[in-house]
């Protein structure tokens, strides 16, 4: 089961809302919510980085955190 811990990024471009994504209290990934300057993608979640070499999802986007769960679980 994944958990999402809200954090704030120190970002100059405005995408400051983010989550740490954990599984069994181990950091799996970090995702940020895209801001208005991303146009039609605004509000979507963007995978900033992944800490599991088996997951090839860095740079992917999801509309919701529930979708992010599916993306990570499917790898």
CORGIVEN-V218758 format. One record per backbone hydrogen bond with DSSP energy under -1.0 kcal/mol. CO is the residue of the C=O (numbers start at 0). NH is the residue of the N-H. E is the energy in kcal/mol with one decimal. If there is no record, write none. Layout:
# CORGIVEN-V218758
co=CO nh=NH e=E
co=CO nh=NH e=E
This chain:
# CORGIVEN-V218758
co=2 nh=21 e=-2.7
co=4 nh=19 e=-2.7
co=6 nh=17 e=-2.0
co=8 nh=10 e=-1.4
co=13 nh=15 e=-1.8
co=15 nh=8 e=-3.0
co=16 nh=32 e=-2.8
co=17 nh=6 e=-2.6
co=18 nh=30 e=-2.1
co=19 nh=4 e=-2.6
co=20 nh=27 e=-3.4
co=20 nh=28 e=-1.5
co=21 nh=2 e=-2.5
co=22 nh=25 e=-1.3
co=25 nh=22 e=-2.4
co=27 nh=50 e=-3.3
co=28 nh=20 e=-3.1
co=29 nh=47 e=-2.2
co=29 nh=48 e=-1.4
co=30 nh=18 e=-2.6
co=31 nh=45 e=-3.2
co=33 nh=42 e=-3.2
co=34 nh=37 e=-2.0
co=35 nh=38 e=-1.9
co=37 nh=40 e=-1.8
co=38 nh=41 e=-1.9
co=40 nh=43 e=-2.2
co=43 nh=33 e=-3.1
co=44 nh=61 e=-2.5
co=45 nh=31 e=-2.5
co=46 nh=58 e=-2.7
co=48 nh=29 e=-2.1
co=51 nh=54 e=-2.1
co=56 nh=59 e=-2.1
co=59 nh=46 e=-2.7
co=61 nh=44 e=-3.6
co=63 nh=67 e=-1.7
co=64 nh=68 e=-2.1
co=65 nh=69 e=-1.8
co=66 nh=70 e=-2.4
co=67 nh=71 e=-2.5
co=68 nh=72 e=-2.9
co=69 nh=73 e=-2.2
co=70 nh=74 e=-1.1
co=74 nh=55 e=-1.0
